[in-house]
Amino acid sequence: MDTQFGFWKQLQKKAREEGRPILTLAPMADVTDAAFRRIIAKYGKPDVTWTEFVSADGLCSAGRPVLLRDLAYHESERPIVAQLFTSHPEKMFEAAQLVASLGFDGIDINMGCPDKSIEKQGAGAAHIKNPARAVEVIEAARRGAPNLPISVKTRIGYNTIDLEGWIGSLLALHLPVLTVHLRTRKEMSDVPAQWNIMKTIVAMRDRISPETILLGNGDVLSRADAEAKTKESGADGAMLGRAIFGNPWLFNPTISREAITIPERLCVMVEHTRLFGELLGDIKSFAIMKKHYKAYVHGWVGSKEFRMQLMEATSIEEVAELTEAYIKANPNLTYSD
């Protein structure tokens, strides 16, 4: 297997034979943690799974044991890509060695996160303003994990769109995979993703690095929407993020969200909650689960009132008891029109 591309070329070939795009799960802090990824792998596995982003600097410090929990994964999640961030090549080199030793299928470098605390470190979207340092970080990852594909996730620019400069500098590295969030850092998520720009990026890819697999990201609402956007733009695939909230079945081609009954949805919510406690309850706040309750519990008469009860819950067992009682008290739950 070509180590530069790893599993990606076989995946691309399979997707093309099936006449569909590559569909991947976006890395989202305090969302796509080990518990939620395990649930997603069970009910609607994507083609590729990303971890939450993890600090390469932290992995090279005394904080490594805690951060390693963010890199915990189950075999059912494969292929699994570890996403790292840093502005220090030497830290990336060491962290890439570690990730390779953990058995990951690939490494992705976050060069698009707009979080101010990340940017103050020179990482995330700050790389867009310093392409030379970005190249150093990517090359360090390649040296640290020579047998893994090293990919990048970024944006179309910092304050303004910068395709020839920024995106062009990344394509010149002949990355196996480049994921582009189709907004600038300045735009955050406050404007619609500019999928029309992907056509230009595809043309650049064809000219500069024809082998690079391009994934588009931003406002992809469903599998069908991903198929439409990639077909129109020419991208090889799409990365779905916010659409996964409350919908672990998102990537399952045989199940629509509407086909899941309300009791089934609530039982999976409890399963997710218990798994969170089992895998992360000793190091992460139970409050993290409450953003999921907002997504799991909506769309039917009475859902708001039940959701409010869950938001007041203080323990996993309380959530389980409330849910069991709610299902028993409401045997004929149906979605609202």
Phi, psi and omega in degrees: 000136177295114184294334179297324182256340180053231182284347191296320183294319178295321178295317179299317180298315180298315181297319179295319178297327180272357177066041182217164177278161170286130182240123185235159179267126181288147173282126180224122183300135180058024175232298183271056178280181185302324182291311182293322178297323179295320178295316180298317179299328181283319189256340181192075188290129174283172176294323180217141179246137175254145170282171165299159178285144185231139181288120174296323178300316180296324179293342179259017184234185178293345179279003183306314184304319179289317181293332178298336177294330176288341180260006177290137179214164179250150182303333181294345182275350184297148355289137184240131182247130176272127177260129182239158172220144175183165170244006183251110181305320183294326177288321178297319179302311182293317181294323178295321176300316180298312181300318178299320181292338180277354175089017178293158180271346180187168176235135175241139180254124180282115177232035181218350184297128182268004181301130185297324181292328177287317181295327178299337178275358183082009184255187180059224183295342178300335179298332182299330180274355183219069183303327181297317178292324178301317179298318180299320180293317179296315180295326178294320178296320179297320179290323182288329181226069186295344181258009179242146174289131180252116181244173181224141171243128185212192178238174185278001179162177180265277176274330179226165178294131183222079183280307184297320181283295187285300181298323178298322180293327178286317178297328180296343178274357179054050177298147175293325182217137174229120176258127183242116171282121193274049170218159172278168176297320181299324183285344183050237173237028186274349179231161178298143176298139187266075183295339178297334180288337182300329178301319179293320179294321178299318179296321177297316179302315181298331182274320188263316186213075188303336183278343183295131177274127182255127175243135177261148183220144178122117176059033175269111193270338185194175175299316181297320179294321177298317180297318180293315183293320181288323179296318181290323187268336184089004178294155180282338182187185182220150175252125181255133182240275187298338180295344182280343181303124177069008185221071178298348180272004188309315186270001180279113185288350183256357183230128174265156180304321183290339182284345179275123180290161180297315176300321177299315180300316183290326177293322177292325176301316178293319177301317178299316181298314180296321180293323176300315179296319181293317187269329190226358187300336181276347182235348182235149182289137176302336181300336179302325182294338188290335175293332177285324180299324178301327183272322180293323191252087174194160174102008177214161180296126181095353183294325181298316182295319178293320179300320179297323177297316181295324181292339178269350182294149183240000181209163179296317181295325178295320177298316180296317180293316179299318182292316179300316180294321181295317180295318180295323182281345183228074186288347185242040181295133176219152180290147177284154177288000000 
